[in-house]
């Protein structure tokens, strides 16, 4: 069962309205679907990204700093 949709009205400058129509035509989507997608993106932008979460793990493990430049770890590579 889908959630009921509310109708919302807002004003756009003509150039943005034209851009929205063009994008909807190119993506074969409705203008409403594009606006919902954009607003959902803004609503979640305050949440942490995957990159931000992974950033906490950088340096958490012990090991060689860079395997690609340490000749010891490159022995036999490509043979």
MOPE-V584743 format. One line per field, one symbol per residue. psi: psi as a letter, one per 40 degrees, with the letter a starting at -180 (. if undefined). A space follows every 10 residues. Layout:
psi = ???
This chain:
psi = hiiiiihhhi iiiddddddd ddddddefii dddddddddd dddeeeihid ddddddehee iiiidhdeeh ddeehehe.
